[in-house]
Amino acid sequence: MDEKAEQYYPTYSFKKENRDIVLLEFEEAQKIANSQTKVYGQVANVLIAVITILIPFFFDSDKVKSEQTLNIIKANALLFALILIAFGGILLRYFVELQKQITINARKAVTLRAMLGLDYGTIHLTLPNSRVEGASNPFAIKYFTGWLRFQSIPFWVLAIGMNVIWWLATNSRPALIIFPEKLHFSWYFGNILLTFWYWFVFRRNLNDLYETTYLNIVKCVAYLLRVDLVDNFEYVIYRMKLSYIELDRLKVDYEPIKKILIEIEDSSFGKKPISIKSLFRAFLSQFQFFRKKLGLIRSGGSTIKMQLVRSSFIKDVSKQNKWTRKIIEILLSFWLTRKFHDFEIIKLYISSVRYEKGVLGLSEAVKHFFDVKLKNKKLSDEEAFFLVERLSNITSTVKLERINHLLTRTTAKIDRAKLDLIYNRLVKSGKLK
């Protein structure tokens, strides 16, 4: 496996003698991944079968029997409709599972292709590289691709078909659906409930590993507020997890930075995703009067979880509206709390967030600032404090007032002389101003 593949799959040990086995697995995954059209052909076949069964009830050669059948259906129309609607929901779930299986095998094909040393990501084609079975990124192939895409055909076919059945089964239905003469509450309520149920069955079951209905709602809110989020949350999380797996592999002791980070940035970490007190203090710090009156420094009031969200999932932070961005940070921090344990969030934060422009993650930060590799590196309290101070300083400037203030918020025994040496050395080298 080449270096790029090892970066994506650090826990996988690839042996050349197993190449033929991997090739067979790749071919099988490719076959399943290419069966997309067959799946949607099954939609038509199943629906045709259902219609074929129902038609004789309505067009029996024996008019007496036909009328009797129709009378039975009319007398039990509501029950008949509910049975068909339930059947439609089960059928929809079946297609959802098929779609997930196709996606998983398509991702597997991309993964195995990378392990075999094949890379379409460097080939410039007419189509975007992301369209070529995910190119080198398996997470570019998603479970849910959009409501107006080919993969959503089962939902639209079944939702529209079952709504028509509901319209035929209810006595209180409007003559014209679009322009009713009067409100038919029972029909409209059933119509909304049915559509929502089908939407829930289809969309919720096509959520990815870390995707939730709540997250999808937040994405809609972000779109309305014009806050740009990253396109692929799953891939971002995957890369973040690789970062902290790398820390464990290098046997990095990050306890000093963890302790100072929590004391300085978020003393309430582990209790609530947001801190009302910190947000209020940050609001007051925007005004010079309160800064002088209360001895505050300008701050954002973000918790560790909010900072992780801002750093990882919001694009071009400096270009976003500050207040609308903060709303999305708060909303996403609740999602983050539900999907990850606190110890995971700390590791994700330390290993992947921005320490300096273009410097992401602890490993790069140590190399950038201290000119050493992170492997078996034990951070001193002074180095740990310096790195935490860099986290919330979005510029490359040294702000003495800020440093002095942060020193009062930690219980770590910081040697000021050693700390000054770190800053002076980096200023002389041109890395800080």
N, C-alpha and C positions, 0 to 999 in steps of 0.2 A: 504494500500500500504506500502511495506517495505521501509527502509531507502534508499536503492540503487535506487529504483523506484522514490522516492521523489527527489533524486538528479538529475535524468534525466528529471523529469516532475514537477518542483517546483511550477508551477501555477495551477496544477491539484489537485482538491479535490476529493478524492475517498471515497465513503461511502459503507460500507459492504452490505447494503440493495439493492444497485444497482448492485451487483455482477452478478445476472442473466441476466440483460440487457447487461452488458459488455460481458458476455459469448456468448450471441446471436450475438452481433456485431463481436466478435472474430471468431465465426464459419462462418459468412457470408464473412468476409475478407479472411479467410482461403480458402474458396471455390473459390473465384475469383483469389486469388494468385496461386492456384493449377491448373488453367485453361491454363497454358502456352502452353501445347501441343495442345490444341484445337485451339489456335490462329494460330499456324503454320500449322495446318491441314487446316485451312481456306485459307491459301496461295495457297495450292495445289488445293483446290476446286474452287477457283476463277479463277486460271489460266486454269484449265481444262474447266471451263465454257466458257472462252474467246476462247480457242482453238476449242471447240465444235461449237461455233458460226462461226468461221473463216473457218473451214474445208469445209463446203458445198460450199463456194465460189470457192474453188479450185478443188473440186471433185464432181461437179454436174453431175447427170446421163445424163442430156441433154448436149451433147458436144458443141452444138452451144451456149447455154446459158452460159456454163462454160467458153468458149473462150471469149464471150462478157464480162463476169464478170472479167476475168483476164485482158482483154484489158483495162477495166475501171480502175482497180486497178493499172495497169502499167502506164496508162496515168496520174493518180493522185497519184502515189506512194509516193511522198514526203509529200503531204497533209495527205495521209492515215497514214504514219509513224508518223508524228507530232501529230495526234490525239491519236494514240496508246501510244506514249511517254508521252503525257499529262495525259492520263488515268492512265498510270503506276505510274506517280508522285503522283496523287491523291490517288491511291491504296496504295502506299508506306506510305503516310502520315496517312492513315487509320490504318495501322499496327503499326506505331509509337505511335499513340494515345492508341491503345490497349496495347502495351508494357508498356507505362507509367502508365496506369490504373492498370495493373498487379503488377508493382513495388510499386505503392502507397499502394495497398491493402496488399502486402507482408510486407511492412514497418508497416502498421497499425496492422497487426497480431503480429509482434514482440513487438510493443508498448503496445498493449492490453495484451499480454502475460506477460510483465514485470509488468504492473499494477495489474494483477491477482496474482502476486507473483511467477510466473514461470520463471525460469532462466536456460537456457541451457548453458550459458557461463561458468559455473563451472563444467560441465560434459565433461570429456575427451573421445572423440569418435575417431573412425578410421579416419573419415574426419575432416579437420580443423573446429573449432567451427564457423568460419565465414561463412562456407558453410551451416550450419544448419539454414536456413532462416534468416541469419544475427545474430544468437545467441542472444545476448543482445543489439546489436548495429544495429538499423534499417537502418543506412546509409551504412552499409556493403552491402546492396542490392542496386545496382546501376541501373540507367536507361540504360546506355550503358556499356556492359560487355567486349567488344572487337570485332574486325572485324572477327575473326575466331571462335567465339562462336555461339552456337545454336540460340541465339536471333537475329543474323545478317542475318539469312537465307533469309528473305524477300528482303533485299537489294541486295544480290547476285543474287537471282532468277530474280528479276525484272531488275536489271542493265544489266546482261548478256543477258536476253531475249530481251530487248529493243535495245541493241547494235546490236544484230543479225537482228532485224527488220530494223534498220537504215542501216545496210550493204546491205540488200536486196532492200531497197528503193532507194538508191542513184545510179546514173549512173556512177559516177566516183569512183567506189570502186575497191580495189585491188583484183586480182585473188586469191592471198594468203595473208591473213592478217598478218601472222608472217614474211614472206619473200617476200615483194612486189618487183616487178621489177622496179617500179618507184614510186615516191611520189604522192599520191592522196590527195592533200591538203584539198579539201572540205570534203572528207570522214573522214580524221583524225581529222580535226577541229570539226566536228559534233560529232565524237566519244568522244573526250576529253570533249567537252561542256556538252554532255549528261551524261557522267560518273560523272563529277563534280557536275552537278545539282542534280543528285540522291544522291550523297554523302552529299551534303549540306542539302537536305530535310531530310535525315535520321539522320545524326549526329547532326546537329544543333538543331533539335527538340527533341533530346534525351539528351540535356544538362540539368544538374541539376539546382537548384535555383541560385547558385552563379557561375556556370560554364558558360564559354563563348568560342566561337571559338578562340578568342585571347589567353585565358588561355591554351587551348589545344595546340596551337602553341608554347607557352612558355614552356610547359611541354616537347615538342619534342626537343626544343633548349636545355633545361636543361639536357635531356637524352644524347644529342650529346656532351655537355660540361662536362658530367659525374658529374653533381650536383644532389645529391639525394634529392628529394622532398618527402613530406609526401604522403601516398597512397590515403588518403581520405580527400580532402579539406572540403567537406560538414560537416563531423563529427567534424573536428577541429574548424570550424566556429561556429557550434552548441555549442560546449563546451565553446568557447570564449564568446558567447552571454549569456550563462548561468552564466558566471562569472560576467558580468556587470549587469545582472538582479539581481544577489545576492547583489551587491553593492547598487542598488536602494532599495532592500528589507530591507537591514540593515540601510538605510537612512544615507549613508556615504557622508560626505562633502569632495569631492576630488578636490575642486577648488584650494586650496593652491598648491597641487602637480601639477595640470594641468598648472597653471600659471608659476611655476618655470620650469617645464618640457619643455614648449614651448620656454621660454627665453634661456635656456641652450642648449637644444638639437636641436632645429629647429625653429629659429626666423622667417623663411619664411613659416611656416606651414599654410596650407590653400590656398597657391598660386600655387605651383607646387609640383608634387610628388618627384622630385629630386632637389638638389641644386648644380649647376655646380661649384659655388664658393666654397662650402664646400668640394666637391669632389677634386677640385684642391688643396685646402689648405691641405686636408688630404694626398694627394699624396706628396706634398712638406714636410709634417711632417715626412715622412718615412726616410728622410735623415738628418743626424745629422747637416750638414752644414747649412741647411735652418732653423732647429730648433733653432740654436744659433743665426743666422743672423736675423731672423724675430720674434724670441721669441715665437715660436710655441711649442705645446705639441703634442705628438703622438696621432693621432685620426683616426677614420675611415671615417668620412665625410658623414655618413648615416643620412638621414632625419628620422623623426618619423615613416613614412610609410615604409621606407626601414628596419628600425629596427624591426617593427612589422612583416614584411614579414620574416625576418631572424629568428626571435624568434619562429614564429608559423608554417611556412611552409617548412623550410629547415631542413633536418635531419643531426644530428652530425656535427654542424657548424664547430667545431674545426678541423674536418677531411677533410673538403672541401678545394679545391684550392681557395685562397683568391680572386683572380682576376676574375675567372669564376663565383664564387659565387656572387660577386658584380654585375656582368652583369645580373644575374637572379634576384637579389634583385631589380635592377632598372626596369627591365621589369615587374615584379610582382607588383611593387608599382603603375604603371599605371593602372593595372587591379583593384587593391584595391581602387584607387581613383574613378573609374567608378562605382563600386558596393556598396560603402559605403559613407555616408556623413561624413564630417570632424569631427562633434561632436561624431559620432559613432566610428570613428577610434581612437580618444582620449580615449574614454571609454574602447574600446577593448584593447588598449595598456596598460592603467593603471591597468586594472583588470586581465590581463592574461599573461603579459610578465615576463621574468625571472629577479628576483631581486638578486638572489644568487643561487648557485648551488643547484638544487632540490627545490627551492622556487619560485613558479610561482603564480603571481597575487598579488594584493595589500593586500587582506585578509590574505594570508599566510605570506607575508612579515612583516606586522604589528605584527602578532603573533610571528614570528620568532625573530625579532629584538627587539621588545618592550614588549614582554611577556604579551600582552593584546589582547582581542577580538576587532574586528573592529566595532561591532555594536555601533552606535551613537558616534563613535570616531571622534573627531575633531583634525586633524593633525595640529601641530604648524608649523611655517615656517621652523624651524630648522629640525624637523622630515621630513617635505616634501623635503627639500634640500638633506638631508641624503639619502632618498630613491631614488631620481633622480640620485644622484652621484653613487649609487649602480647599477643602471640600465646599465650604460655604462662601469662599471668596471667588467670585466669578471673573476677577481680573488678576493679572500677574503682579499687582502692586502689594507692597508691605504696608499694612495699616497698623501702626503701633498702638493706637487707641483701642482698636479691636482686639489685638493680641493681649493687651493688658486686661481687658474686660473678660476675655475667655479664660485666662489664667485663674481668675477668681472663681470660676464655675467648676473647676475640676479638683479632686482630692489627690490626684497624682503628684508625686514629689518631683516637680520640674526644676532642673538646674538652669537658671536663667542665663548663666554664662555659656553653657553648652548650646542652649536654644539660640542665643544671639550668634554664635559661631555658624550655625546652620543657615540662618538668614543672610548673614554677611557673605558667606561663601557663595551662595546662590545669586546674590545681587552682583558680586564681582564677576561671576561667570556669565551674567546677562540673562539668566533664567527668570529672575525676579527684578522688579523695579522698586 
